[in-house]
Amino acid sequence: MHAMQYEITLPADYDMTVVRDRVARVGHLLDAWDGLGFKAYLMRERGVDGCPVNQYAPFYLWNTTEGMNSFLWGGAFQGLVNDFGRPVVQHWTGLSHEEGDAAGSVPVAAVRSRRPVAEGTDLSEVMAEAVRETSRLASLHGVVSATAAVDPRHWEIVHFSLWAAASPEAAGEIFQVLHLSRPERESLPRGRQW
């Protein structure tokens, strides 16, 4: 399992209906993508939920590297590059994934929290704690799913959760979910990934 996200920060006066219209027009194109667990088409608006910026920031959870590579190098990603420029693509290896009590619901919000892995810490304990936090998040009312992943290059853990309500009960950056492509969500591995 691989998590991936890029962030496109837009001007403060950017008309975010452009992003909404783009997702409405092209969001369905990944609804049957091989190797994709899910893609959450995410947006943050300046002044909403305390957000300081306008941002388009899709989050992906891949079942296979082939699916991810096919998306990045096979032409689909090039459309975004042509429209917005080439963003930095953040990438994390999966630690855990759990479904929540609202797994059958369409998510309307997402929460992402990132934290560094401090130098000198016991890596096995830090990763075990990330797995426990995923289970805790998944147990909260209204959670569609919860995921933890780690970037061992920059030593960062990300927790990502999808929510059925617009007011999630988790700490972190809150995103609006404009669309969810979920071709292989049911086959995403559950629990600890090692």
C-alpha positions in Angstrom: 0.0 0.0 0.0 1.3 3.4 -1.0 0.0 6.8 -0.1 0.6 9.8 -2.4 -0.4 13.5 -2.4 0.4 16.7 -4.1 -0.6 20.2 -3.1 -1.4 22.9 -5.5 -1.6 26.2 -3.6 -3.5 28.8 -5.4 -3.7 32.7 -5.1 -5.8 34.1 -2.2 -8.3 35.5 -4.7 -8.5 32.4 -6.8 -12.0 31.4 -7.9 -12.3 27.9 -6.3 -15.3 27.1 -8.5 -12.6 26.4 -11.2 -11.3 23.5 -9.0 -14.9 22.3 -8.3 -15.7 22.4 -12.0 -12.5 20.6 -13.0 -13.2 17.8 -10.5 -16.8 17.5 -11.7 -15.5 17.2 -15.3 -12.6 14.8 -14.8 -13.1 13.1 -11.4 -14.8 10.1 -12.8 -11.8 9.2 -15.0 -10.1 7.3 -12.2 -13.3 5.5 -11.0 -12.0 2.3 -12.6 -8.2 2.8 -12.4 -6.3 -0.5 -11.9 -4.3 -0.6 -8.8 -6.0 2.4 -7.2 -7.5 1.8 -3.8 -9.0 5.3 -3.7 -8.4 8.9 -4.8 -9.9 11.6 -2.6 -10.2 14.8 -4.6 -9.5 17.3 -1.9 -9.8 21.1 -1.6 -9.2 23.7 1.1 -10.5 27.2 0.9 -8.9 30.2 2.5 -10.9 31.2 5.6 -12.9 27.9 5.8 -12.1 25.7 8.8 -9.2 28.0 9.7 -7.4 27.4 6.4 -4.9 30.1 5.4 -4.7 29.2 1.7 -6.7 28.0 -1.3 -5.5 24.6 -2.2 -6.2 21.6 -4.4 -4.6 18.6 -2.8 -5.8 15.1 -4.0 -4.8 12.1 -1.7 -4.3 8.6 -3.2 -4.0 5.2 -1.6 -2.6 2.8 -4.1 -2.9 -1.0 -4.0 0.0 -1.4 -6.5 3.0 0.5 -7.6 2.1 -0.5 -11.2 -1.2 1.4 -10.9 0.6 4.4 -9.3 3.3 4.4 -12.0 0.8 4.1 -14.8 -1.0 7.1 -13.4 2.1 9.2 -13.0 4.0 8.2 -16.2 1.2 7.0 -18.5 -0.3 10.3 -19.3 -3.1 10.9 -16.8 -1.0 13.0 -14.5 0.2 15.1 -17.4 -3.2 16.8 -17.7 -2.8 18.2 -14.2 0.8 19.3 -15.0 -0.4 21.0 -18.1 -3.1 22.9 -16.2 -1.3 23.8 -12.9 2.5 23.1 -13.4 4.4 20.1 -12.1 3.8 19.8 -8.3 6.0 17.9 -5.8 4.5 14.5 -5.3 4.7 13.4 -1.7 4.9 9.7 -1.2 4.6 7.5 1.9 4.7 3.7 2.4 1.7 2.3 4.1 1.7 1.4 7.8 -2.0 0.6 8.5 -5.5 1.1 7.1 -8.9 0.6 8.8 -12.5 1.1 7.8 -14.7 3.0 10.1 -18.4 2.8 11.1 -19.4 5.0 8.2 -17.5 2.9 5.6 -20.5 2.7 3.3 -21.0 6.5 3.3 -19.8 9.1 0.8 -17.1 11.1 2.5 -17.5 14.9 2.6 -14.4 15.8 4.7 -10.9 14.6 5.2 -8.3 15.2 7.9 -4.6 15.0 7.4 -2.0 15.3 10.2 1.7 15.0 9.7 4.4 14.7 12.3 8.1 14.1 12.2 9.8 11.0 13.5 12.3 12.4 16.0 15.9 11.3 15.8 16.9 8.7 18.4 13.4 7.3 18.8 12.7 3.6 18.7 11.3 3.1 15.2 9.4 0.0 16.0 7.6 1.7 18.8 6.8 4.9 16.7 5.4 2.7 13.9 3.3 0.6 16.4 1.9 3.9 17.9 1.0 5.0 14.4 -0.9 1.8 13.9 -2.7 2.3 17.2 -3.6 5.8 16.3 -5.1 4.5 13.0 -7.3 2.1 15.0 -8.3 4.9 17.4 -9.3 7.2 14.5 -11.2 4.4 12.7 -13.2 3.8 16.0 -14.6 7.4 16.0 -18.2 7.9 15.0 -18.6 9.1 11.4 -15.2 7.8 10.1 -15.3 6.3 6.6 -11.6 5.1 6.8 -8.3 5.9 8.5 -4.8 5.4 7.2 -1.2 5.8 8.5 1.9 5.9 6.3 5.5 6.9 6.7 8.1 8.7 4.5 11.4 7.2 5.5 13.4 9.8 3.5 12.1 12.8 5.5 11.0 10.7 8.5 7.4 11.8 8.6 4.3 10.0 9.6 1.0 11.0 8.0 -2.5 10.1 9.3 -5.3 10.5 6.8 -9.0 10.0 7.6 -12.2 10.3 5.6 -15.3 11.5 7.3 -19.1 11.3 6.5 -19.7 14.6 8.2 -18.4 18.1 7.4 -17.2 18.5 11.1 -14.6 15.8 11.7 -13.5 15.0 15.2 -9.8 14.7 14.5 -7.0 17.2 14.8 -5.2 18.3 11.6 -5.8 20.0 8.3 -9.4 19.7 7.2 -10.2 19.3 3.5 -13.5 19.2 1.6 -13.9 16.0 -0.4 -15.2 16.9 -3.9 -15.2 13.3 -5.3 -14.0 9.9 -4.3 -12.7 7.4 -6.9 -12.6 4.1 -5.2 -12.1 1.3 -7.8 -10.2 -1.1 -5.4 -11.0 0.3 -2.0 -12.5 -3.0 -0.8 -9.2 -4.8 -1.6 -7.0 -2.4 0.4 -5.2 -4.5 3.0 -6.5 -3.9 6.5 -4.6 -3.5 9.7 -0.8 -3.3 10.1 1.2 -3.6 6.9 4.2 -5.5 8.1 
